[in-house]
Amino acid sequence: MQDAYGEFLEHIESVSGGVDYAVIHRTLNATRIEIASLETTPLYGQGGKCA
């Protein structure tokens, strides 16, 4: 798990293009919040019959 986390951080650093760690942290936090909100929002038309 620790190796996977290290690889994840390396990927984030390379994708960010050398942006400050505070910016990376805020971006990841905002992304986490958006993903968490998707878990609570029902998907449009999921499970319903077509008319």
N, C-alpha and C positions, 0 to 999 in steps of 0.2 A: 504494500500500500504506500509506503514511504517513497519508493522509487517512482510509482505512478504519479504521486503528488509532485515530486521533483520535476518529472517530465512535463506535467501540466503547467507548472510555473514557468518552465523554459519556453513552452509554446506560447503562453500568454505574453511573456516578455518579447518574443520575436514578432508576434502579431502586433503588439502595441507600438512597435517602431521606436523604442527608447523613451517612451513617455514616462513621466514621473510616477512612482509607485502609488502615490495618493490618487492620481487619476485612474490608474488601473484598478485600485481598490474600489473607488466609487462606481466605476463601470461594472465591475463584477457584482457589486452589491445591488445595483439597479437591475441587472440581468436576473439575479436570484429572486428579487421581488417580483419581477414580471413573470418568471416561470412559476413561482408559487401561486400567483393570481390565476394563471391558466389552469392549475389543478382544481380550483374551486369554481371555475366558470364552465357551465355545461356547453359542450360543442353544439353548434347550430345543427338541428335536424338529427342529432344522434339518437338512434334507437326508435325513431318514429316511422310509421308507414308512409309510403308515397301515396298521394291522392290519385 
